[in-house]
């Protein structure tokens, strides 16, 4: 996948494709967003052989909070 960072510096959009076992290609689009210093999201979309794009995955990364002793 290849892509670029948005001017705000908080979002990266990537696009790519891979071959499918039955022939043809599946296109992908991924959006990685920095929400704040402790949170990031990653959303991935796909479309089979020119069909309608659909959301395949949604992840939220959260920094583990450390407790001081």
N, C-alpha and C positions, 0 to 999 in steps of 0.2 A: 504494500500500500504506500502511496505517496500523498503528500499534502502540504499544507501551509498553516502557519499561525495567523490568527486574526490580528488586526492592529491593536486591539485592547490587550493582547498578550495573555489572555485567559482562556482562549479556545483554539484547539487544533482540529482541523477537519482533514480526514484522510480518505482516499478513494483507491479502489483496486478491484481485481477480479481473480477468480480461480476456475480451472476446468472442472466440469461436473462428470461423474462416472458414466452417465448415459449419453454424454456429448453436450456440446455447448458450454457456456460459461455462466457463472453466477457473479453479479457485480455486488460490491460491498461499499458502504460508506460508514465511517466511524467519526464520532464527535467526542473529543476529550475536553472537558471543561474544568477549570480551576474555580471552584465555588468560593472558597476562602482558604485561610492558612491551614485548615484542618480537614478540608473536604474536597474531593474531586469526583466527577462523574464520567462514565464512559458508556456511550450509547452506540450500538451497531445496527445497521440496516442492510438489507439484502434484497436482490431481485433476481429471480430465475429467468434466464434467457429472454430478457427484454420485458418480462412481466412487471406487475405492480410492485413497488418497493414496500417492504414491511419491516417492522422493528423486530430484530432477532435477539437482542441482548441489552440489558440495562444493568450497570454496576455502579455502586457508590462506594468510594474509598474514604475511610475515616481514620484519621491519625489516632493511634492509641494514646490516651491521656495517662501520663505518669503521675503517680502519687508520691509526694515528698514525705520522707520520714524524718 
